[in-house]
Amino acid sequence: MGYIISKFQSKLQSILNFTLPLKRRTTKYSIHALSLDILEEIFLFVPYECCQNSWIASSKLQIPLASKLKRLHQYQEWIQEQINLLAERIEVLKASTAEMNASIAEMNARTAELKASTEVLKVNTEQLKVNTKVLNVNTKMLNVDIENTKVNIEVLKKKCDKEFAALKPEIENCEREIVELEEANGWRSQ
């Protein structure tokens, strides 16, 4: 049995030297999980009776190896449960991520459409600004034409009034002559 201990002593020493310093910054589950499989293999070949007064019990483990192995199995089961829970959470996260990616893709498509519509709106807005400026110029010109037309109408009205005033005596003479002719021919009613 001394040969078995000697055979695995250096291997166990290196494992313990690696895991025990981690105790200050990790949990006990993480410490034992790091070298679980190798420790189980060693403990199966090293009975506790052979290690009671050895360097293992006195300087490193400080607990019976049978109890240690039992706790390691418990830690292994706990770790497996945590792995299963983590796997379930990962699947949920994957599904949520897929949904989120689909939503992001849809949002990106809508954003692209909105950008295209915005560009069209910008072009139309610029064209509307140009058309508005042209309309303003045309409106000003139309207002000038309207004012000129008003002036021309007033001038024409005055001219017509003047010409009508000049023609009024002739019109009155013509009306008298018509009356006289009608009376002479007997066309006017008595």
C-alpha positions, 0 to 999 in steps of 0.5 A: 500500500505504501507503493500506491501512496508513493505512486499517487503522492506527487499527483495528489500534492500537485492537485492540492497545491493548485486547488487549496490556494484558490480557497481565498477567492472561490467557493468550496464547490468550485475548489473541489470541482476543479479536480473532482475526477482525478481526486475520486480516482486517487481516493478509490485506490488509497484507503483511509486507514493507510492515510490516517497518520500520513502527511495527507491527514495531518497537513492538507485534508484535515478530514477523513478521506471517506467523508471527503469522497462523500462530499465530493460526490455531493458537490458533483451532483450539485454542480451537475444540477447547476449545469442543468439549470444553466443549460435551461437558462441558456436555452431560454436566453437563446430563444429570447435572443432569437426573438430579440434578433428578429425584433431588431431585424424588423426594426432595422427594416422599418428604420430603413423604410423610414430613412427612405421615406425621410429622404423622399420627404426631404426632396419633396420639402425642398421642391415645395420650398422652391415651388413656394418661392416661385409662387410668391414671385408669381403672386407678387407679379399678379398683385402688380398686374392687378394694381395696373389693371385697376389703374387702367380700368379707372383710366378707361372709365374716365375716358369712357365717361368723357367720351359719353359726355361728349356724345350725349348731346348727339344722342339726345338729338338722335332721340329727338329726331327719332321721335319726330320721325315717328310722329310724322309717320304716325308710328307713335301711339296717340 
